[in-house]
Amino acid sequence: MKKLFVLSLTLLLIYAIYYDLKVGTLPHTIMEEKEVMAEVSSNEGASSPYFEQKVTPGDTVLSIIESKIDKPIPISISEVIQDFKKLNSGQKPEKIQIGKKYKFPDYSKE
């Protein structure tokens, strides 16, 4: 029974190390700055404007857009997802990473 416990503990430790090295448990940039880096730009290639912002811990695509326009989003969530994917070459909104900059659709004029 003791050997089984040691074996399972060893396997758990190996999995934890693998997960930490492969996926990571800490942000990649360890919050080098907490300030919001938002730049309003116009998008020449697409029909809708966008702004770029660096993602901080706890941010979601919807929360970033809502904080930018200071009101509820005027279109459906599925349209927001489609617009986000278009602006970020197919990047899924669920897969955004802390510390990276993404383009977000700007609905402030709608």
C-alpha positions in Angstrom: 0.0 0.0 0.0 2.9 2.3 0.8 4.4 1.7 -2.6 1.1 2.5 -4.3 0.9 5.8 -2.4 4.5 6.7 -3.3 3.9 5.8 -7.0 0.7 7.9 -7.2 2.4 10.8 -5.5 5.3 10.6 -7.9 3.0 10.5 -10.9 1.0 13.5 -9.6 4.3 15.4 -9.1 5.4 14.6 -12.6 2.1 15.7 -14.1 2.2 18.9 -12.1 5.7 19.7 -13.4 4.6 18.8 -17.0 1.5 21.0 -16.8 3.5 23.9 -15.4 6.1 23.7 -18.1 3.7 23.1 -21.0 0.7 25.4 -20.1 2.0 27.4 -17.2 0.3 28.6 -14.1 1.7 32.2 -14.0 1.1 35.0 -16.5 3.8 35.1 -19.2 4.8 38.7 -18.3 4.0 38.6 -14.6 2.1 41.9 -14.9 5.1 44.0 -16.0 2.7 46.9 -16.0 -0.9 47.2 -14.9 -1.8 50.2 -16.9 -4.3 49.8 -19.7 -2.6 50.3 -23.1 -5.5 51.2 -25.3 -4.9 52.8 -28.6 -7.8 53.9 -30.8 -7.1 53.2 -34.4 -9.0 53.0 -37.6 -8.9 49.8 -39.6 -8.3 50.4 -43.2 -8.8 46.7 -44.3 -12.2 46.1 -42.5 -15.4 48.0 -42.4 -15.5 48.5 -38.6 -13.0 50.4 -36.5 -11.0 48.8 -33.7 -8.8 49.5 -30.8 -5.8 47.6 -29.5 -5.4 46.7 -25.9 -3.1 44.5 -23.8 -5.0 41.9 -21.8 -4.6 41.9 -18.0 -5.6 39.2 -15.5 -9.4 38.9 -15.3 -10.1 40.5 -18.6 -12.5 39.0 -21.2 -13.3 40.2 -24.6 -16.7 41.4 -23.5 -15.4 43.2 -20.4 -12.7 45.0 -22.4 -15.2 46.2 -25.0 -17.8 47.3 -22.4 -15.2 49.2 -20.4 -14.1 51.0 -23.6 -17.5 52.1 -24.6 -18.9 52.7 -21.0 -22.2 51.1 -21.8 -23.7 47.7 -22.7 -22.6 46.3 -26.0 -25.2 47.3 -28.7 -25.0 44.1 -30.8 -25.2 40.4 -30.0 -22.4 38.4 -28.5 -22.1 36.1 -31.5 -21.4 39.2 -33.7 -18.8 40.4 -31.2 -17.1 37.0 -31.4 -17.2 37.1 -35.2 -15.7 40.6 -35.3 -13.0 39.7 -32.8 -12.0 36.6 -34.9 -11.9 38.7 -38.1 -9.6 41.3 -36.5 -7.3 38.8 -34.9 -6.9 36.3 -37.8 -9.2 33.6 -36.3 -8.1 33.8 -32.7 -10.8 32.5 -30.4 -12.0 34.9 -27.7 -11.7 32.1 -25.1 -8.1 31.7 -25.8 -6.8 35.2 -25.2 -3.6 35.3 -23.1 -2.5 37.7 -20.4 0.1 40.2 -21.5 -0.6 40.0 -25.2 -2.2 42.8 -27.3 -5.3 42.1 -29.3 -7.5 44.1 -31.6 -11.0 44.6 -30.3 -14.0 45.9 -32.3 -14.9 49.5 -31.4 -18.7 49.9 -31.0 -18.6 53.4 -29.4 -20.1 55.1 -32.4 -23.0 52.6 -32.7 
